């Protein structure tokens, strides 16, 4: 296991309020918990991040967002049943008021899972030496745990269980340290659901939402039936361009656009889907400054944040040494927009989908108390709460077994795994793609490799034929399919639904085995050569892309 961070926190002796000096770290978790009230083990008990985070009394309070909350959100009231369930913790109270079934009729006595034992995280090591963790039905009553089947498998609060909410709140403070006082977390059933709730809170039909010119297609498809129009912001190798966003907003004409000035920005800052672009710290500061200037609210979607990788060094260069400690790992991460958010204008969406498993359908948001409260009112009458089975499994894994230190160890291991996967696909591109027409930038994070194809060099264009970009895209994509490889068309991700000016194909290196990835890239290259009439020997030399190394091609892959 990697050593813990070198710095720590100091706690006051008051059991209800703890004052923390400097920043909260892994080493400070035990001290904080020992001074705080015990987590309730009752059914459907109320919980809030305020129970688990530092009070931050020296920090400013968040700006209020009453002016952009729509009528649907403003008229949501607390669930009567959820509110009444808060009384269940009253000593001696016998409840005849709720609709919670008795766990005596749950057909589960215990649950066992086998999990990795840090630092041996690989599938083979887990099979050989992993730990079997058991959750019984009445572990809390028997003093074996603070969370069990009796609690987790019953109804709960929209915030999620106190047990898991405590962990993600602590994790958020350790990693991001939000710089305003009244931030909170609440659990979700994943970022897609959280995003849909946010649109339903903030937007009205006909409103514009700004996003990257190539954006997550599910987000676009979520916005469309709600009547929210997407406005694409130009991109370079670091993601969306704040200067273009500022220019659009500064010159907005309601009469020409037929809509009021946009106030909502949706972005995937790290390992962006589909382009793989990662915003630098400076780029994020510039985006936040433009957002302050135009009073924007930011939806920061970060499923790939912890899939940041080691710098790409090329096929023959030595690897960059991995982070030597938890502190070094956290320092290596690009600062989040949440960590810069002094106004409470960011709703950050986190998910366990990419770092644990997507079938968990569990994530969380971090935002100001006002926004979290509105999200919870929505969840009470829709998703209700994340799966209790998933929450129990995640609690047993993250809190009770690994702890924060073990989870950071896991995230470091994931960083190195994805670095290896990324290097494999980039090396394959350098070997097999025709440099005359294909270019790319090695991604710094995420799961996706974005390949630009110079469609203007296609024989039909050279012959002066009238052919549209989307027609050629389909032709080239089909050539890949005919060669035995499936990619995703760049046009599928266009925020404004047009074809754009350049042609891209999204590939992913996350799921397929390394040999299969190499073979797929080889087949894609063969399809390109056939489609562009290139012979096998025109591919350039190893390690070069159109005559440039991987680092030298930055800017080529996004039309810059």
N, C-alpha and C positions, 0 to 999 in steps of 0.2 A: 504494500500500500504506500502511496506517496505521502510524504510528510505534510502535516497541516500547515496552515499559514503561519507566518512568523509573528504576526501582530494579533492583538486581542482587544477586548473591551473591558471596561470596568462597570460594575452595576451598583446601584444604590441598594439600601437594605429594605426599603418599603416594598411590601409584597404586592401592592396594587399598581404601583407605577415605578418603572425602572428608568433611571437616567443613564444613558450610554455616552461614554467619552470616545472620541474618534469614530471609527467605523465598526460596524457589526461584522463579525467574521465567524468562521466555523468554530473557532476556539471559544467563542462567546455564547454558543447555543446552550450548553449545559447550565451556565451561570444564569442566563435569562430564565430558562425554564424552572430552575430551582427557586427563583424569587417570585414567579408568577403563580396565580391561582391554578389549581389542577384543572385539566381538561375534563369537562363533564362527560360521563359515560351513560347518560340517559338517552332515551329515544327522541329523535328529532329536536334536539336541543339547539337553541340559538347560538350562533358563533359569529364573530367579526374579526377581521384582521387587527382591529385596535387592541384586541386581547393579546396579540402575539408580537407586535412590532414596537420599536421605540417611539415614544410620543412625539419626538421631533419638535419640541416647543420653540426651538430657536429658528425654525423654518417658516416660510410664508404659507398661508393657506391658499388653496386652489381658487382660481377664478370660477365664478359660477356661469353656467351655460343655459340659463332659463330661456334666453332669446333664440336658441336653435333647437331646443327640444320641441318636437311637434305635438299636435293635439293628442294623438294616440298615446304617446308616452306620458304627457302631463296629466292625463285623466286616469292613468292606472292607479288602482288602490291596493293596499295590502290584502293578501289572502286572509280571510277570516280564520280559516282552519290553521294556516301556518302560524298566524299570530298567536292563536290560542295554545298551540303546541309548546310555546315558550314556557308555559306554566307547568309543564310536565316535570320540571326539575324541582318543584316545590315539595319539600319533605312531607311525607304522609298523605299526599294527594292521591286519591283513587280516581282515575279517569274513566268516565263513561261518555265523554264528549267527542273523542276522535274516532277516525276510521282506520286506525292502525291494527292490523291483524296480530294475533299472538304468534310469537316465534315457535311455539310448541307445534304448530302445523306447518312449519317450514321443513321440507324434506331433505334437510342438510344437517349433518351432525358436525362435520369438520371439513376443512379445505386444506389440501397440501400442495405446495408448489416448490419446485427445485430451482434455485436461483444461483447465479455466480457468486463466488467468494472472492472479494477483491484481494489481489489484483488479477486473478485468473478469470478473465471475462469471456474468453472464446467459447464457442459452442462445444468444442471437444473437451476443454477444461471443465466446463460446467457439468457436462455429462459424467466426467470422471470424478471430480472433487467438489461439486456444488453442494450447497446447504439445502436441506429440506426444511421448509418453514411451514408451520401448522397454525391454522386459525380455527378455533373451536367455536361452538355456538354460544357458550356462556363464559368465555375467557375473562371478561370484565368483572362479572360477579364473583368469579373464583380468584380474582387478583392476579391473573396471568398476563393480562394485557389491558390496554385502555380502549381497544376496538375489537369487535368480534362479529360473528354472524348475526346474533340477536339484534345488534345495533345497525350494522351496515346493510342488511338485507331488508330492512323495514323502510318506511317513508322517512325522509329527512328534509332538511331545509334547502332552499335554492342556493345558498352559499356553498353547499357541500358540507361534509362532515367537519367538525371542529378539528379532528385528528389530522386530516389531510390538509385542511386550510392552514393550520399552524405551520406545516412543513413548507408549503409553497409561499406563504408570507415571509417566513425566515429566509428562504432561498432567494426571493425577490430582493430582500434588503441586503443580503450578502453580495449578490451579483450587481444590482443596479443602484441601490441607495437612492431612491427617489428624493429629489431635493425640495420637496414641499411637504407640509405637515400632514394633511388629511388624505393621504393615499390609502387605498384598500385593495385587496384581492377578493375575488369570488370565483369559485369553480364553475366550469362550463362543460358542455358535452362536446367540446372541440371548437376550433376557431371558425369553422364555417357557420356554425350556429351562432356564435358570438357576433360575427360580422353581420349576419342577417338581422339579429336583434338590434345592432347598432344602427343599421340603415332604417329599420322600423322606428327607431327612437328619434333620429335626426332629420330624416328626409321626407319630403313630400313629392308626389308625382310631378315630373317635369324638372326637378332639381338636377343640377350637375354635381357629379363627384369627380374630383381629379385623381388620376392614378398614372402609373408609368404607361408609356405608349404601347408597350407589350406587357400585359398584366395577366395574373392568374385567371384562367378562363372560368373557373367555378365562381370567382368573385364577380366577374362580369355577368355571368348567367344568373347569379343571385340578384344583382341590381336590376336587370332588365325587366322582369315581371312586376317589380315594385315601381316601375316608371322612372327610375333613376338613370339619367344619362351619364355616360362615362366620357370624360375629357382626357385624352392622352397627352402626357407631358413628355417631351423629347428626352432621350437618354443618351448617355455615353457609357464607357466601360465601368463607371462607378454608379450607374443607375440614373434616376431622374435628375434633370438639370434644374436647379433652383432658379437660375436666371430666366429660363423659359417660363416657369411657373409664375415668377414675378411679373414678367412682361404680359402674360395673358391676363393676370388679375389687375394689373395697373391700367390696362386699356380695355377693360370689360365694358361692353355696351349691352344693357338689358334689352334695348329695342332690337338690336341686331341679333342677339343670341336667343331672344325669346324666353329668358330666364334670369333670375337674380344671380348676382355674383356668387360663385361657389364658396362654400365655407368648410367643405369636407375633403380631406386628403386621405386616400388609402394607398399604402405603400408596403412593400416587402423589402426592407433595407438590406437584409443579409442573405446571400445566396438566392437572389430574386428568382421567382418562378414566372417566366421561363428562361430568362437570359443568364442566370447564374451571377449577375452583377452584385457586388457588395459595396455599399456606400462607405467611404472613408469617414473617420471622425470629423474631419473638416467639412466634408460634404453634408453630414448630418447637422452640424452646427449651422450651416448656411440654409438648409431646408427649414430648420427650426426658426431661424431669424426671419425668413420670408413668411413663415406661418404666423409669427408674432405681428409682423407688419400688416398682414391682411386678416388677422384674427381668425385663422383657420383652426379647425379641430382635426387632429391626426389619428387615424386608425393604423397603428403600427403592428403589422402582422409578421410575427417572427417564429415560424415553425423550424427554421433552419439556423437559428442563432448559434446553437451549440454544435453545428456542423461546420464551424469555421476550421480551416485546415492550415497545415504548415505551408510556408511559402513554396511555390513551385520553382524547382531549381533545374529542371531539364533531365533528360534521360541518363546523362553521364556524370552529372554533378552530385556531390555528396548530399545526403539528407540534412535538413536543419534539425539540430537536437530538439527533442520534445520538451515541453515545460517541465521544470525540475521540481515544482511544488504547486500547491493549490493557488498560492498567491501569484506565481508566475503565469499560471494558466489564465486566471481571471484578468491579469494585466494584459495578456496577449489578445483578449477579445476586444473587438471594436466597441467603443461605448455605445450604448443604446440611446435611442431618442428619449426613452423614459428617464434615463440617468441625467439628461440635460433639461428635463421638463420642470422649470421653475413655476409655471403657470397652471399646471394641471390640465394641459390641452392635449395630452396624449392618452389614448386608450390602447394599452399594449395587450396583444393577444398571444399567449403562450400555449404550447400544446405538448403533450407527451407522445404525440403520434410519430414523430420522427426520431425521438431519442429513446423511447421505450417500445411502443407498439401502437399502430393506428387503431386497432380494434378495441383498445381501451376506451376510446371515445371520451377522453377526459383531458381537460386543459384548464386554463384560468385566464382571467383578465386582470390587469392592474390599471386603475384609474382613480379619479377623485371620488370621495365618498358620495357626492351627489350622483355621479354617473353610475357607480356600482349599485347604489340603491335603486335607481331606475331599471337597471339590467335585472336585478333580483325580482322586482315586481313583475317584469315580463316573464322571467323564468318560472315563477310560481304558478303561472297558468299556461305554460307551454311545456318546456322540458322537465320542469319540476326540480330535478337534481341529476347529477351524473350517476351512472350505474353504481349501486352499492357494491356489487361484486368487484368492479374495477377499482373503486376507492379502497376497498379492503386489501386487494392484491397490491396496489401501489403503496399503501401505508406499510404493509408488511415488508415490502422490498425496500422502500426509500427511507422510511423513518425508523422502523423497529429493527431492521437488520443492517442496512448499509449506513444509515445516518448521512448527514450532509457531507462528511469527508468521503465516504464510500461513493456517494452519488457523483461528486466531483471527480473521483478516480475513474468512474465509469465514463463520464463526459470526456475526460482526457483520452481514454482508450478509444472512444468513438471518433475523436479528432484524428487520431493516428490511422484508424481504419478507413475513414473517408479520404484522408490524404493519399493512402495507398490506392484506393479505388479511383480517385481523381487522376493520379499520376498514370495509372494504367490506361485510361481512355485517351488522355492527352498524348501519351507515347504512341498509342495505336494510330491516332490521327496524324502524327508526325511521320509515321511509317507508310500509311496507306491512302491518305487522301491526296488528291491532285492539287498541288499548291497553286496552279494557275487559276483555279476558280474557287477554292475553299480557303477560308481563314477563320481564326478563332482566338480567343483569349482564355488561358487556363483559369478556371474559376477559383475563387478564394474561399468559397463556402457553398454549402448546399448539396444538391443531388444532380444538378443539370449542367450539361455542356452545350453551349449555344454556337452553332456553326453557321457562318455566313457563306452564301453561295452567290458568286457574281453572275447573275442571270443575264446580264448584258453581253456576256461572252458566249451565249448559247448560239449554236449554228443558225437557228431560225432568225435570230436578231441580226446576225452578221449578213444573212441573206436578204435583209430588208423586209422580212415578213411582218405583217401586222399581228402581233401576239401580245397578250396581256400578261402581267406578272403572275396573276393567280392561275392562268392557264399553264404557264411554264412551271409554276410551283407544283401543281397537280401532276404534271408530266414527270418532273424530277422525283417527286415523292413516290409516284407509282413505279419509277425505275428502281428505286430502292427496295420497294416491296417485291418487285419481280426478281430482285437479286437476293431476297431472303432476309430483309431487315426492315423493321418498322420504326419510323421516327415520327415526331409530331411536327406538323406544319407550323411555321411561325405565324401565319395569318390567323390561325385559330385563337391566338392570344392578343390580337390587335384590339386595343381598348375602344376604338371608334368603329370597328367592324369593317374597315377598308383593308386593302392589301398593303398599304404603305409603299415606300420607294425601294426598299431593299428586301432581299429574300433570306430567310433563316430557317433552320431546322433545329428543333430541340431534341437532344438525346439525354438519357439518364444513365448514370453509372452505379446506381444504388443497389439494384436487385439482381441483375444477371451476374453470373460468375465471371471471373476475370478473363478466362479463355473465350467465353461466349461474347464478351464485350469486344475483345480484339477481333474475333471473327465477324461480328456485326459491323464494326467500323470498316473492316476490309471489304465486306460486301457493299456497304454504302459507297465506298470509294470506287468500286467496280461499276456500280450503277451510274455514278457521276461521269466516269470516263466514257462509258457507252453513250450516255445522253449528250455529252459535250464533244464527242468525237475525238477523245484524247487517247494516245497510245500509252501503254503500260510504263514506258521509260521516261515520261515527261513529268514525273512527280517530284523532282527536286532531290535534295539530299537530306539525310537524317538530321532531325533537330531543327530544320528550317521550315518556315511557313511563308511562301511567296518571297523567299530570300531573306527572311527575318527569323530570329529566334522567337520563342514563345513570349518572352518579356518584351521584345521589340514590337510585337504585333498589338500591343494594347492600343485600343482606339479603332482598330480595323474592323472588329466584329460588330460594331453597332453603327456603322455608317459614318464614323468620324475619321 
